[in-house]
Every structure is written in C-alpha cells, then in structure tokens.
C-alpha cells in the first residue's frame, strides 16, 4: 500500500493520538486495538519496519513519539508491532503506578460516613504509594509525606468548621 493511502487511513481507525500523560490502563488498551486494526486493514505488517514505525508515530502525540523512541531503543532485534505495543504498555504501566496513585490521592476527600481519623489513616497509607519524595533520604521522605497528608487532610475535610479550626491553629500541625 502506498504511503499516502495508509496515511489517509490513520484517522479512520485511530480516533485519538496516544499521549503517555493520559493513555494509561484501559485507555491504552483501546488505543492499542485501534492501532492493531489500522495495521491489519492497511496491511502494514508486510511493509519494511521503518514504514511501520512511521505509521505508529502517526498515531501518537509528540510526547508519545518520545516514549516510542525509548521503546524502540529497548527492543534490539526483530521489531514488530506486537513487541512495540507490549513494551509501550509496560512503560505506561510503570508510569501509571505513581501517577494514578497521585491523582487518586489529590482527588481524595472525606466521605460522608467516614470519621476524621479514618480519613487521615487512609491518606497516610495512600501517600506512600505516591512516591512524592523519590530519591530523598528516609527522614526527608517522611517530612514530605507528612506535609502532603496534612494538606490533603485539611483541604479534604467535609466539615468546614473543623477545616477552619485547622487553618487557625499552628501551620506546623501534623496529623
């Protein structure tokens, strides 16, 4: 198939270009199926690898293309769409772990039936998965985690009166 023909097919199969910042877990799986369908319909697996790589890049944002370069560098022999997509999935899963925990932590608020201490314990447990202080000493890590828990605990409280009391108290308060 000519380059122009497969290029025109990209939009018909791939509804959204892959962006590592947003394509994690289920979104990546959906994007992957679209790319696989596109490759099958355009018979791109029969093309030389360089042409296949161009087609994959056409399905990605600039950030996705940067991740693809890292993935292509990691795969030394017998590059294929399956190997590239498997490695992209692994890379995104590794990124997802920290970022998904951070998003969940930042969105967290006290539920209506949750006691304040339960809410704080939950934050203390989940902040560890966020890895906010990656690469620092244990003491610094503890300080960063405590600061994040305190911030989220105060901002995420359902009771605005308790929230205001926290703001009025010493700013160094730790939960």
C-alpha positions as CSV (number, residue, x, y, z in Angstrom):
1,X,0.0,0.0,0.0
2,X,1.3,3.4,-0.8
3,X,2.4,5.8,2.0
4,X,-0.4,8.2,1.1
5,X,-3.1,5.5,1.3
6,X,-2.2,4.3,4.8
7,X,-1.7,7.9,6.0
8,X,-5.3,8.7,5.0
9,X,-6.5,5.7,6.9
10,X,-4.9,6.7,10.3
11,X,-7.8,9.0,11.2
12,X,-10.4,6.4,10.3
13,X,-9.0,3.8,12.7
14,X,-7.2,5.8,15.4
15,X,-9.6,8.2,17.0
16,X,-7.2,9.8,19.4
17,X,-3.4,10.0,19.2
18,X,-1.6,8.3,22.0
19,X,-0.4,10.6,24.7
20,X,1.5,9.0,27.6
21,X,0.1,11.5,30.1
22,X,-3.5,10.4,29.5
23,X,-3.3,6.9,27.9
24,X,-3.0,4.6,30.8
25,X,-4.6,1.3,31.7
26,X,-7.9,0.9,29.8
27,X,-7.4,3.9,27.5
28,X,-4.1,2.4,26.2
29,X,-5.9,-0.9,25.6
30,X,-8.5,0.9,23.4
31,X,-5.8,2.8,21.5
32,X,-3.8,-0.4,21.0
33,X,-6.8,-2.2,19.5
34,X,-7.4,0.8,17.1
35,X,-3.7,0.7,16.0
36,X,-3.8,-3.1,15.5
37,X,-7.0,-2.7,13.4
38,X,-5.3,0.1,11.4
39,X,-2.2,-2.0,10.8
40,X,-4.3,-5.0,9.7
41,X,-6.6,-3.0,7.4
42,X,-3.6,-1.2,5.8
43,X,-1.6,-4.4,5.6
44,X,1.3,-2.5,7.2
45,X,2.8,-5.7,8.8
46,X,4.1,-6.5,5.2
47,X,5.9,-3.2,4.9
48,X,9.5,-2.7,6.0
49,X,10.0,-1.9,9.7
50,X,10.9,1.8,9.0
51,X,7.5,2.3,7.3
52,X,5.7,0.5,10.2
53,X,7.5,2.7,12.7
54,X,6.3,5.8,10.8
55,X,2.8,4.6,10.9
56,X,3.0,4.0,14.7
57,X,4.4,7.6,15.1
58,X,1.5,8.9,13.1
59,X,-0.8,7.5,15.8
60,X,0.9,9.4,18.6
61,X,1.3,12.9,20.1
62,X,4.8,14.4,20.3
63,X,5.2,13.0,23.9
64,X,4.1,9.6,22.7
65,X,6.7,9.7,20.0
66,X,9.4,10.5,22.5
67,X,8.3,7.4,24.5
68,X,8.2,5.4,21.3
69,X,11.9,6.3,20.7
70,X,12.8,5.0,24.1
71,X,10.8,1.8,23.5
72,X,12.4,1.3,20.0
73,X,15.8,1.7,21.6
74,X,15.0,-1.0,24.2
75,X,13.9,-3.5,21.5
76,X,17.1,-4.6,19.7
77,X,16.1,-7.5,17.4
78,X,13.1,-8.4,15.4
79,X,11.0,-5.3,16.0
80,X,7.3,-5.9,15.4
81,X,4.1,-4.1,16.2
82,X,3.3,-6.5,19.0
83,X,6.7,-6.1,20.7
84,X,6.4,-2.3,20.4
85,X,2.9,-2.2,21.8
86,X,3.8,-4.7,24.6
87,X,6.8,-2.5,25.6
88,X,4.7,0.7,25.4
89,X,2.1,-1.0,27.7
90,X,4.8,-1.9,30.2
91,X,6.3,1.6,30.1
92,X,2.9,3.2,30.7
93,X,2.0,0.7,33.4
94,X,5.2,1.7,35.3
95,X,4.4,5.4,34.9
96,X,0.7,4.7,35.8
97,X,1.5,3.3,39.2
98,X,2.9,6.5,40.6
99,X,0.7,8.9,38.7
100,X,-2.5,7.1,39.2
101,X,-1.8,7.0,43.0
102,X,-1.1,10.7,43.0
103,X,-4.3,11.5,41.1
104,X,-6.3,9.4,43.5
105,X,-4.6,11.0,46.5
106,X,-5.2,14.5,45.2
107,X,-8.8,13.9,44.4
108,X,-9.5,12.2,47.8
109,X,-12.0,13.9,50.1
110,X,-13.6,12.7,53.3
111,X,-16.7,10.7,52.5
112,X,-19.9,11.5,54.3
113,X,-19.8,8.4,56.6
114,X,-16.0,8.5,57.2
115,X,-14.7,9.6,60.5
116,X,-11.8,12.2,60.5
117,X,-9.3,9.7,61.9
118,X,-10.3,7.1,59.3
119,X,-9.8,9.7,56.6
120,X,-6.4,10.6,57.9
121,X,-5.3,7.0,58.2
122,X,-6.4,6.4,54.7
123,X,-4.3,9.4,53.5
124,X,-1.3,8.2,55.5
125,X,-1.5,4.8,53.8
126,X,-2.1,6.1,50.3
127,X,0.6,8.9,50.3
128,X,3.3,6.2,50.5
129,X,2.2,4.9,47.1
130,X,2.6,8.4,45.6
131,X,6.3,8.5,45.9
132,X,6.4,12.3,46.2
133,X,9.9,12.2,47.7
134,X,11.6,9.8,45.3
135,X,15.3,9.8,45.7
136,X,15.5,11.5,49.1
137,X,16.6,10.2,52.5
138,X,14.1,8.4,54.7
139,X,13.8,11.5,57.0
140,X,13.0,13.8,54.1
141,X,10.6,11.3,52.7
142,X,8.7,11.2,56.0
143,X,8.6,15.1,56.1
144,X,7.2,15.3,52.5
145,X,4.6,12.6,53.2
146,X,3.5,14.3,56.4
147,X,3.2,17.7,54.7
148,X,1.1,16.1,51.9
149,X,-1.2,14.3,54.4
150,X,-1.7,17.4,56.4
151,X,-2.5,19.5,53.3
152,X,-5.0,16.9,52.0
153,X,-6.5,16.2,55.4
154,X,-7.3,19.9,55.9
155,X,-8.5,20.5,52.3
156,X,-10.4,17.3,52.1
157,X,-12.4,17.5,55.3
158,X,-16.2,17.5,54.8
159,X,-16.7,19.7,57.9
160,X,-15.8,23.3,57.1
161,X,-15.8,24.2,60.8
162,X,-13.1,21.7,61.6
163,X,-11.3,22.9,58.4
164,X,-11.3,26.5,59.7
165,X,-10.0,25.4,63.1
166,X,-7.1,23.7,61.4
167,X,-6.3,26.9,59.4
168,X,-6.4,29.0,62.7
169,X,-4.1,26.6,64.5
170,X,-0.3,26.4,64.1
171,X,0.6,25.9,60.5
172,X,3.1,23.2,61.6
173,X,0.3,20.9,62.8
174,X,0.8,17.3,61.9
175,X,-1.8,14.6,61.8
